[in-house]
C-alpha cells in the first residue's frame, strides 16, 4: 500500500515530476529524457496502471483519496495529498480532475517486432499536434488497427494532452518509431504490407475503389494537419488513396480523416 503524504510546500522536491506541466517545450524534452509521463484523471490513471505502466507517484486533492482508494492500496509509490491551490501552483493550471500520476515509460519495441504480428497498421508522418495524436490513437483502438508507426518528428503519444484526448487508448495500441524516414517504410513493405498514402488529391484512387479491407496486410499513411504527406512520403507509397468528399468540402481534419480511413481499412478484415 502506498504512503499518503500531505504536502503544503509547492517547492517540495518530491513534487518535481509535476512542475510546469503547461510548459510544452520543457515537458516534451524532459519527460522522455527522464523516462516518465503524466496521466491525468481517474480513468486514464487506471488504464495506465492496467496496461502495466509502473507508477512513480500520485498527486491528489483530498476529495479524490476515497475515489482512488483501490489504486492507492495497490500502488507501491507514494501518494502526495495537496490542496487544489497548491496543485495549481505546482502544475501551472487548475487540475479540475483532481488526480495526477507520474508513470514510468516502457522501452519502445522495434517496428519489425510489431509488424511481425500485425495486419492493419497506421503510419504517421510529421503529426506534431498532441490533440491530433490522441484522436488518431483513440480511433485506431476503437476501429481495430493493430499498431501505429511514427516518423521521427511525430509528437509524443505519452504527452499529457495526447493521453487525455485518447482517453488512455495510447496504452492499448502498440506503437513504435521508424528511425529513418521515409526509408523506414522499406521495413513495412518488406514485412508484406501494401503502403497506402491518404491524400485529398483528386487524382488519387478512391479508398472504396482501393478496397483496403480486402488486402492481407495494409499500412495506411497519414500526414500532418494542413501540409499533409510530404512529396517523399507520397513517392514511397504503393498507392495514393482519397476519401470522396461532397458539398464542396476539400478535406477533413486529420483526426476525422483517420477515423473514416481506419474503418475502411479494418472493416471486413480476413479472419486470423
SERO-4910 file (N, C-alpha, C, O; in steps of 0.05 Angstrom, whole numbers):
BEGIN
 pado doro    nc1    nc2    nc3   cac1   cac2   cac3    cc1    cc2    cc3    oc1    oc2    oc3
  Unk    A     17    -24      0      0      0      0     18     25      0     38     26     14
  Unk    A      9     45    -16     25     70    -18     22     86      7      3     85     22
  Unk    A     43    102     12     42    121     35     27    146     26     32    157      5
  Unk    A      9    155     44     -5    181     39     10    203     53     13    202     77
  Unk    A     20    222     38     37    243     48     24    270     42     21    277     18
  Unk    A     17    285     63      6    312     58     29    332     55     47    333     71
  Unk    A     28    347     33     49    366     27     37    394     25     16    398     12
  Unk    A     49    414     37     39    441     36     59    461     25     55    485     26
  Unk    A     81    451     14    102    469      3    104    463    -27    112    442    -35
  Unk    A     97    483    -44     98    478    -73    127    474    -83    130    463   -105
  Unk    A    147    481    -68    174    477    -76    186    450    -65    210    445    -68
  Unk    A    169    434    -53    179    408    -43    190    392    -66    176    388    -86
  Unk    A    215    383    -65    228    369    -87    213    343    -95    217    333   -117
  Unk    A    198    332    -77    183    307    -83    162    312   -104    152    293   -116
  Unk    A    155    337   -109    134    343   -129    146    350   -156    132    359   -174
  Unk    A    172    345   -159    186    354   -184    174    343   -209    173    357   -230
  Unk    A    164    318   -209    152    306   -233    129    323   -244    123    321   -267
  Unk    A    116    339   -226     91    353   -234     95    382   -239     76    396   -245
  Unk    A    120    392   -238    124    421   -241    123    429   -270    132    416   -288
  Unk    A    110    453   -274    110    465   -301     96    448   -323    107    446   -345
  Unk    A     74    436   -317     61    419   -336     50    434   -361     45    422   -382
  Unk    A     47    460   -358     38    476   -381     60    485   -399     55    497   -421
  Unk    A     85    480   -392    108    488   -408    113    465   -428    128    446   -422
  Unk    A    101    467   -451    101    445   -470    129    437   -479    137    414   -479
  Unk    A    145    457   -486    172    451   -496    189    438   -474    204    419   -480
  Unk    A    187    448   -450    202    436   -428    194    407   -423    210    389   -421
  Unk    A    167    402   -422    158    375   -416    164    356   -440    169    333   -435
  Unk    A    163    366   -464    169    349   -487    198    339   -486    204    316   -495
  Unk    A    216    356   -476    244    347   -473    248    330   -448    261    310   -449
  Unk    A    236    339   -427    243    328   -401    231    300   -396    244    282   -386
  Unk    A    206    297   -404    192    271   -397    205    247   -411    211    228   -396
  Unk    A    210    247   -437    224    224   -448    252    220   -437    261    198   -432
  Unk    A    266    242   -432    293    240   -421    294    228   -393    312    213   -387
  Unk    A    273    233   -377    272    223   -350    255    197   -348    252    186   -326
  Unk    A    245    188   -371    230    163   -371    204    164   -357    196    144   -344
  Unk    A    189    186   -358    164    189   -345    143    201   -363    150    212   -384
  Unk    A    118    198   -356     96    213   -368     75    218   -347     74    204   -326
  Unk    A     57    237   -352     36    244   -333      9    234   -343      1    240   -365
  Unk    A     -4    219   -325    -32    210   -330    -50    228   -314    -46    232   -290
  Unk    A    -71    238   -327    -89    257   -314   -117    247   -313   -128    239   -334
  Unk    A   -129    246   -289   -157    238   -286   -159    208   -278   -141    192   -285
  Unk    A   -180    202   -264   -184    175   -254   -182    153   -275   -168    134   -272
  Unk    A   -197    156   -297   -199    135   -318   -172    131   -331   -164    108   -335
  Unk    A   -158    153   -337   -132    150   -350   -111    137   -332    -96    120   -340
  Unk    A   -111    145   -306    -93    133   -287    -98    103   -285    -79     87   -285
  Unk    A   -123     95   -283   -130     67   -281   -121     52   -306   -110     30   -304
  Unk    A   -126     63   -329   -118     50   -354    -88     47   -357    -78     27   -367
  Unk    A    -73     67   -348    -44     65   -349    -34     43   -331    -17     28   -339
  Unk    A    -46     41   -307    -38     20   -288    -45     -7   -299    -29    -26   -297
  Unk    A    -69    -10   -310    -78    -35   -321    -61    -44   -345    -58    -68   -350
  Unk    A    -50    -24   -359    -33    -31   -382     -4    -38   -374     13    -44   -391
  Unk    A      1    -37   -348     27    -46   -338     48    -25   -335     72    -31   -332
  Unk    A     40      1   -337     60     22   -332     64     25   -302     45     27   -287
  Unk    A     89     26   -294     96     29   -266     91     57   -256     95     77   -270
  Unk    A     81     59   -232     74     85   -221     98     96   -204    109     82   -187
  Unk    A    105    121   -209    126    134   -194    115    148   -170    126    147   -148
  Unk    A     91    161   -173     77    175   -151     50    183   -161     44    183   -185
  Unk    A     33    192   -142      8    204   -149      6    231   -135     17    235   -113
  Unk    A     -9    249   -147    -15    276   -135    -45    279   -135    -58    281   -156
  Unk    A    -56    280   -110    -85    280   -107    -94    304    -90    -80    311    -71
  Unk    A   -117    315    -96   -131    332    -77   -146    314    -58   -152    291    -64
  Unk    A   -151    324    -34   -162    307    -12   -187    292    -20   -191    269    -12
  Unk    A   -205    305    -35   -231    293    -41   -229    270    -60   -248    254    -63
  Unk    A   -205    266    -73   -201    244    -91   -189    219    -78   -187    198    -90
  Unk    A   -182    222    -53   -169    199    -39   -187    175    -38   -179    153    -44
  Unk    A   -212    179    -30   -231    157    -28   -237    144    -55   -238    120    -58
  Unk    A   -240    161    -75   -246    151   -102   -223    134   -113   -228    114   -126
  Unk    A   -199    141   -106   -175    127   -116   -165    107    -96   -142     97    -99
  Unk    A   -180    100    -76   -170     83    -54   -160     56    -64   -139     47    -55
  Unk    A   -174     43    -82   -165     17    -91   -138     19   -106   -121      2   -104
  Unk    A   -135     41   -122   -110     45   -136    -87     51   -116    -65     40   -118
  Unk    A    -94     67    -96    -74     73    -75    -65     48    -61    -42     44    -55
  Unk    A    -84     31    -55    -78      6    -40    -60    -13    -56    -45    -28    -44
  Unk    A    -62    -11    -83    -45    -28   -100    -19    -15   -107      0    -29   -116
  Unk    A    -17     11   -104      7     25   -114     30     23    -95     27     26    -70
  Unk    A     54     17   -105     78     16    -88     91     43    -85    111     46    -71
  Unk    A     79     64    -98     92     90    -99     78    109    -80     56    104    -71
  Unk    A     92    131    -72     80    150    -53     57    165    -66     56    170    -90
  Unk    A     38    173    -49     15    189    -58     16    216    -43     15    217    -18
  Unk    A     19    237    -58     21    264    -46     -7    277    -46    -19    281    -67
  Unk    A    -16    284    -23    -42    297    -20    -38    327    -16    -23    336      2
  Unk    A    -50    343    -34    -46    372    -34    -73    386    -37    -93    374    -44
  Unk    A    -74    411    -31    -97    427    -36    -99    434    -66    -78    433    -79
  Unk    A   -123    440    -76   -125    448   -104   -108    472   -111    -97    474   -133
  Unk    A   -106    490    -92    -90    514    -96    -60    508   -100    -46    518   -117
  Unk    A    -51    489    -83    -22    482    -85    -17    466   -111      3    470   -124
  Unk    A    -36    449   -118    -33    434   -143    -31    453   -167    -15    449   -185
  Unk    A    -47    475   -167    -46    494   -188    -19    509   -189     -8    514   -210
  Unk    A     -8    515   -165     18    529   -164     40    511   -175     59    520   -188
  Unk    A     38    486   -169     59    467   -178     57    462   -208     77    463   -222
  Unk    A     33    455   -217     30    447   -245     27    470   -265     35    467   -288
  Unk    A     17    492   -256     13    515   -273    -15    517   -284    -21    535   -300
  Unk    A    -33    500   -276    -61    502   -285    -79    490   -264    -70    476   -246
  Unk    A   -106    495   -266   -125    485   -247   -130    455   -254   -141    449   -275
  Unk    A   -122    438   -236   -125    409   -241   -154    401   -233   -159    391   -211
  Unk    A   -173    406   -251   -201    402   -244   -209    373   -240   -229    368   -227
  Unk    A   -193    354   -251   -199    326   -246   -187    317   -219   -194    295   -210
  Unk    A   -170    333   -207   -161    328   -180   -142    305   -176   -135    299   -154
  Unk    A   -134    291   -198   -117    268   -195    -96    267   -218   -104    268   -241
  Unk    A    -71    265   -210    -49    262   -229    -32    239   -220    -30    234   -196
  Unk    A    -19    226   -239      0    205   -232     24    208   -250     22    212   -274
  Unk    A     48    205   -239     72    203   -254     78    174   -259     81    158   -240
  Unk    A     79    167   -284     83    139   -292    110    134   -306    120    153   -319
  Unk    A    120    110   -304    146    104   -317    141     94   -345    123     77   -349
  Unk    A    156    104   -364    153     95   -392    165     67   -395    181     58   -379
  Unk    A    155     53   -416    166     27   -424    184     32   -448    179     50   -464
  Unk    A    205     15   -452    220     17   -477    202     11   -501    186     -7   -500
  Unk    A    206     27   -522    190     22   -546    201     -3   -561    225     -7   -563
  Unk    A    183    -20   -572    192    -43   -587    203    -34   -614    196    -13   -624
  Unk    A    219    -51   -627    227    -45   -654    203    -47   -673    185    -63   -667
  Unk    A    203    -31   -694    180    -32   -712    176    -60   -724    153    -69   -727
  Unk    A    197    -74   -730    195   -101   -741    180   -120   -723    167   -138   -733
  Unk    A    184   -116   -697    170   -134   -678    140   -131   -679    125   -150   -678
  Unk    A    131   -106   -682    102   -101   -684     91   -111   -711     70   -123   -712
  Unk    A    107   -107   -732     97   -114   -758     95   -145   -762     80   -154   -779
  Unk    A    110   -160   -746    110   -189   -749     83   -201   -743     76   -223   -753
  Unk    A     67   -188   -726     41   -199   -718     18   -182   -727     -6   -190   -724
  Unk    A     23   -159   -738      1   -140   -746     -8   -145   -774      7   -156   -791
  Unk    A    -33   -136   -780    -43   -137   -808    -54   -110   -817    -56   -105   -841
  Unk    A    -61    -93   -798    -71    -67   -804    -56    -46   -787    -59    -46   -762
  Unk    A    -40    -29   -799    -24    -10   -783    -29     18   -794    -34     22   -818
  Unk    A    -27     37   -776    -27     66   -784      1     76   -783     16     69   -764
  Unk    A      9     92   -802     35    104   -803     31    134   -804     17    145   -821
  Unk    A     43    149   -785     41    178   -784     67    191   -791     88    184   -782
  Unk    A     65    212   -808     88    228   -816     84    256   -806     65    270   -813
  Unk    A    102    266   -788    102    294   -780     77    304   -766     72    328   -765
  Unk    A     62    286   -754     38    294   -739     48    304   -711     54    288   -694
  Unk    A     50    330   -708     63    341   -684     43    356   -666     51    369   -647
  Unk    A     17    354   -672     -3    365   -654    -13    343   -635    -22    322   -643
  Unk    A    -10    349   -609    -16    328   -589    -46    320   -589    -52    297   -584
  Unk    A    -63    339   -595    -92    333   -596    -97    313   -619   -112    294   -616
  Unk    A    -85    318   -643    -89    300   -665    -77    273   -660    -89    252   -667
  Unk    A    -54    272   -647    -42    246   -640    -61    230   -623    -67    206   -628
  Unk    A    -72    243   -602    -91    229   -584   -116    220   -598   -125    197   -594
  Unk    A   -127    237   -615   -151    230   -630   -146    206   -649   -163    188   -651
  Unk    A   -123    206   -662   -117    184   -680   -113    158   -665   -122    137   -675
  Unk    A   -100    159   -643    -97    134   -627   -124    124   -617   -128    100   -616
  Unk    A   -141    142   -609   -167    133   -600   -183    119   -622   -196     99   -617
  Unk    A   -182    131   -646   -195    118   -669   -182     92   -676   -195     72   -683
  Unk    A   -156     91   -675   -141     66   -681   -150     43   -663   -154     21   -671
  Unk    A   -152     50   -637   -161     30   -618   -190     21   -623   -196     -3   -623
  Unk    A   -208     41   -627   -236     35   -630   -242     19   -655   -261      3   -656
  Unk    A   -227     24   -677   -234     13   -703   -216    -10   -711   -216    -18   -734
  Unk    A   -200    -20   -692   -187    -46   -697   -160    -45   -711   -152    -65   -722
  Unk    A   -147    -22   -711   -119    -22   -722   -101    -37   -702   -105    -35   -678
  Unk    A    -81    -51   -713    -64    -68   -696    -40    -53   -684    -31    -61   -663
  Unk    A    -31    -32   -697     -7    -18   -688     -5      9   -701    -18     14   -721
  Unk    A     11     26   -690     17     52   -701     47     56   -703     62     49   -684
  Unk    A     56     66   -726     84     72   -730     87    102   -734     70    114   -747
  Unk    A    107    114   -722    111    143   -722    137    150   -736    158    138   -732
  Unk    A    136    171   -753    161    182   -763    176    196   -740    164    202   -719
  Unk    A    202    201   -743    218    212   -721    208    239   -711    213    245   -688
  Unk    A    194    254   -728    186    281   -720    157    282   -710    146    304   -706
  Unk    A    144    260   -706    117    260   -695    118    267   -665    138    262   -651
  Unk    A     96    278   -655     94    285   -627     93    260   -609     88    238   -619
  Unk    A     97    264   -584     99    242   -564     71    233   -557     55    248   -546
  Unk    A     63    208   -563     37    198   -555     32    198   -525      9    198   -516
  Unk    A     53    198   -509     50    197   -480     51    225   -467     51    227   -443
  Unk    A     52    246   -483     49    273   -472     21    275   -460      2    264   -471
  Unk    A     19    290   -439     -6    292   -424    -31    297   -441    -51    284   -438
  Unk    A    -29    316   -459    -52    323   -476    -59    300   -495    -83    295   -498
  Unk    A    -40    287   -506    -45    264   -523    -60    242   -508    -80    231   -517
  Unk    A    -49    236   -485    -61    215   -468    -90    222   -461   -108    205   -462
  Unk    A    -94    247   -453   -121    256   -445   -141    254   -467   -163    244   -464
  Unk    A   -133    264   -491   -151    264   -514   -158    235   -523   -180    229   -531
  Unk    A   -138    217   -521   -142    190   -529   -158    174   -508   -166    151   -513
  Unk    A   -163    186   -485   -177    172   -463   -162    146   -455   -174    126   -448
  Unk    A   -135    147   -457   -119    124   -450   -115    104   -472   -103     83   -467
  Unk    A   -126    109   -496   -123     90   -518    -94     87   -526    -86     66   -538
  Unk    A    -77    106   -520    -48    104   -526    -36     81   -511    -14     71   -519
  Unk    A    -49     71   -490    -38     49   -475    -46     22   -487    -34      1   -481
  Unk    A    -67     22   -504    -77     -4   -514    -69    -10   -543    -72    -33   -552
  Unk    A    -59     10   -557    -49      5   -585    -19      6   -585     -7     27   -579
  Unk    A     -5    -16   -591     24    -16   -591     34      3   -613     23      5   -634
  Unk    A     57     16   -607     68     35   -626     98     34   -625    110     25   -605
  Unk    A    110     43   -647    140     45   -649    147     68   -667    130     78   -681
  Unk    A    172     76   -666    182     97   -684    199     85   -705    215     66   -701
  Unk    A    196     96   -729    214     88   -751    237    108   -750    234    132   -754
  Unk    A    261     97   -746    284    114   -742    292    130   -766    300    154   -764
  Unk    A    289    119   -789    296    132   -815    271    138   -830    253    122   -831
  Unk    A    269    162   -842    245    169   -857    252    183   -883    268    201   -884
  Unk    A    239    174   -905    219    153   -907    231    125   -912    216    107   -918
  Unk    A    257    123   -909    270     97   -914    258     75   -897    258     51   -904
  Unk    A    249     82   -873    237     62   -855    213     48   -866    206     27   -856
  Unk    A    201     60   -886    178     47   -899    186     21   -913    169      4   -918
  Unk    A    212     19   -919    221     -6   -931    217    -30   -912    210    -52   -921
  Unk    A    220    -24   -886    215    -45   -866    186    -54   -867    180    -78   -864
  Unk    A    168    -35   -870    139    -41   -872    133    -57   -896    119    -78   -895
  Unk    A    144    -49   -919    139    -63   -944    151    -91   -943    139   -111   -953
  Unk    A    175    -94   -932    188   -120   -931    173   -139   -913    176   -164   -916
  Unk    A    156   -129   -895    140   -146   -877    114   -155   -891     98   -168   -879
  Unk    A    111   -147   -916     88   -156   -932     65   -137   -932     43   -144   -940
  Unk    A     69   -112   -925     48    -92   -924     47    -76   -950     67    -70   -962
  Unk    A     22    -70   -958     19    -51   -980     15    -23   -967     -2    -20   -950
  Unk    A     30     -4   -976     30     23   -963     11     41   -979     16     47  -1002
  Unk    A    -10     50   -965    -29     68   -977    -25     96   -965    -25     99   -941
  Unk    A    -23    116   -982    -19    144   -973    -45    158   -975    -57    161   -997
  Unk    A    -56    169   -953    -81    183   -953    -76    212   -960    -60    226   -948
  Unk    A    -89    222   -981    -85    248   -992   -112    259  -1003   -128    243  -1013
  Unk    A   -117    285  -1002   -141    296  -1014   -139    300  -1044   -158    309  -1057
  Unk    A   -116    294  -1056   -111    298  -1084   -132    283  -1101   -136    259  -1097
  Unk    A   -146    298  -1118   -168    286  -1134   -158    264  -1153   -173    248  -1163
  Unk    A   -132    264  -1158   -121    244  -1177   -116    218  -1163   -111    197  -1176
  Unk    A   -118    218  -1136   -114    193  -1121   -138    174  -1124   -160    183  -1131
  Unk    A   -134    149  -1120   -155    129  -1122   -174    132  -1098   -165    136  -1076
  Unk    A   -200    129  -1103   -219    129  -1081   -213    106  -1063   -207     84  -1072
  Unk    A   -215    111  -1037   -209     90  -1017   -228     66  -1020   -221     44  -1014
  Unk    A   -253     72  -1030   -272     50  -1035   -261     33  -1058   -263      8  -1057
  Unk    A   -251     45  -1079   -240     31  -1102   -215     15  -1094   -211     -7  -1104
  Unk    A   -199     27  -1077   -175     13  -1068   -181    -12  -1052   -165    -31  -1051
  Unk    A   -204    -12  -1039   -214    -35  -1023   -193    -46  -1004   -185    -69  -1005
  Unk    A   -182    -29   -986   -161    -38   -968   -169    -61   -950   -152    -76   -941
  Unk    A   -195    -63   -944   -203    -85   -926   -199   -113   -939   -200   -133   -925
  Unk    A   -195   -113   -965   -191   -139   -979   -161   -146   -980   -155   -169   -988
  Unk    A   -144   -128   -973   -115   -134   -974   -107   -150   -949   -118   -146   -927
  Unk    A    -88   -167   -952    -80   -184   -930    -66   -167   -909    -71   -170   -885
  Unk    A    -48   -149   -917    -34   -132   -898    -33   -104   -910    -25   -100   -933
  Unk    A    -41    -84   -895    -42    -56   -905    -32    -37   -884    -39    -39   -861
  Unk    A    -17    -17   -893     -7      4   -877    -18     30   -888    -13     37   -911
  Unk    A    -34     45   -872    -46     70   -880    -29     93   -870    -26     95   -846
  Unk    A    -19    110   -888     -1    132   -880    -16    158   -880    -31    165   -899
  Unk    A    -13    173   -858    -26    198   -853     -6    220   -849     16    215   -837
  Unk    A    -12    244   -859      6    267   -855     -4    287   -835    -26    284   -825
  Unk    A     11    308   -831      5    329   -811    -19    346   -821    -24    347   -845
  Unk    A    -32    358   -802    -54    376   -808    -44    399   -826    -24    411   -821
  Unk    A    -60    404   -847    -53    426   -865    -34    417   -887    -42    417   -910
  Unk    A     -9    411   -880     10    404   -901      6    377   -913     12    372   -936
  Unk    A     -5    358   -898     -8    331   -908     19    317   -911     39    325   -899
  Unk    A     19    295   -926     43    280   -930     63    295   -948     55    309   -967
  Unk    A     88    291   -942    109    304   -959    111    290   -985    102    267   -988
  Unk    A    124    303  -1004    128    291  -1031    144    265  -1028    139    246  -1043
  Unk    A    163    264  -1010    180    240  -1006    163    217   -996    166    194  -1005
  Unk    A    145    223   -978    127    201   -967    108    191   -988    104    167   -991
  Unk    A     96    210  -1003     78    202  -1025     92    185  -1045     81    165  -1056
  Unk    A    117    192  -1052    132    177  -1072    139    149  -1061    142    130  -1077
  Unk    A    141    146  -1035    148    120  -1023    124    101  -1020    128     78  -1014
  Unk    A    100    111  -1024     76     95  -1021     71     78  -1046     81     84  -1067
  Unk    A     57     56  -1042     49     39  -1064     25     51  -1079     23     49  -1104
  Unk    A      6     62  -1064    -19     73  -1076    -27     98  -1061    -25     99  -1036
  Unk    A    -36    118  -1075    -48    142  -1062    -78    139  -1062    -90    134  -1082
  Unk    A    -90    143  -1039   -119    140  -1036   -131    165  -1024   -118    180  -1010
  Unk    A   -156    170  -1030   -170    193  -1020   -198    185  -1010   -209    165  -1018
  Unk    A   -209    201   -992   -236    198   -982   -254    216  -1000   -250    240  -1000
  Unk    A   -273    205  -1014   -291    222  -1031   -305    243  -1014   -315    237   -992
  Unk    A   -307    267  -1024   -319    290  -1010   -344    300  -1024   -347    296  -1049
  Unk    A   -362    313  -1009   -386    324  -1021   -389    353  -1012   -374    363   -995
  Unk    A   -408    367  -1024   -415    395  -1016   -391    414  -1017   -390    433  -1002
  Unk    A   -373    409  -1035   -350    427  -1039   -329    426  -1017   -310    443  -1017
  Unk    A   -331    407   -999   -310    404   -978   -286    391   -990   -288    370  -1004
  Unk    A   -262    403   -986   -238    392   -999   -223    372   -982   -208    355   -992
  Unk    A   -226    373   -955   -212    355   -938   -223    355   -910   -240    371   -903
  Unk    A   -215    335   -894   -223    333   -866   -199    338   -848   -176    335   -856
  Unk    A   -205    345   -823   -184    345   -803   -171    318   -802   -185    298   -806
  Unk    A   -145    317   -797   -131    291   -798   -143    271   -779   -143    247   -785
  Unk    A   -153    280   -755   -165    261   -737   -190    249   -748   -195    225   -745
  Unk    A   -207    265   -760   -232    255   -772   -225    237   -796   -238    216   -800
  Unk    A   -207    246   -813   -199    230   -837   -188    203   -828   -194    183   -841
  Unk    A   -173    202   -807   -162    177   -797   -184    158   -789   -183    134   -796
  Unk    A   -204    168   -775   -226    151   -766   -241    139   -790   -247    115   -790
  Unk    A   -247    155   -810   -260    145   -834   -243    124   -848   -253    103   -856
  Unk    A   -218    130   -852   -200    112   -866   -195     86   -850   -193     65   -862
  Unk    A   -192     88   -824   -188     64   -808   -212     45   -811   -209     21   -812
  Unk    A   -236     56   -811   -260     39   -815   -258     25   -842   -265      1   -844
  Unk    A   -250     40   -863   -249     28   -889   -227      6   -890   -230    -14   -904
  Unk    A   -206     10   -876   -183     -9   -876   -190    -34   -860   -184    -56   -868
  Unk    A   -203    -30   -837   -206    -52   -818   -232    -68   -821   -233    -91   -813
  Unk    A   -253    -56   -832   -279    -69   -834   -277    -93   -853   -265    -92   -874
  Unk    A   -289   -115   -844   -289   -139   -861   -262   -152   -864   -257   -167   -883
  Unk    A   -244   -147   -845   -217   -158   -847   -218   -189   -847   -235   -200   -835
  Unk    A   -199   -201   -861   -198   -231   -861   -194   -242   -833   -181   -229   -817
  Unk    A   -206   -264   -828   -202   -277   -802   -173   -286   -799   -161   -295   -818
  Unk    A   -163   -283   -774   -135   -292   -769   -134   -322   -770   -112   -334   -766
***
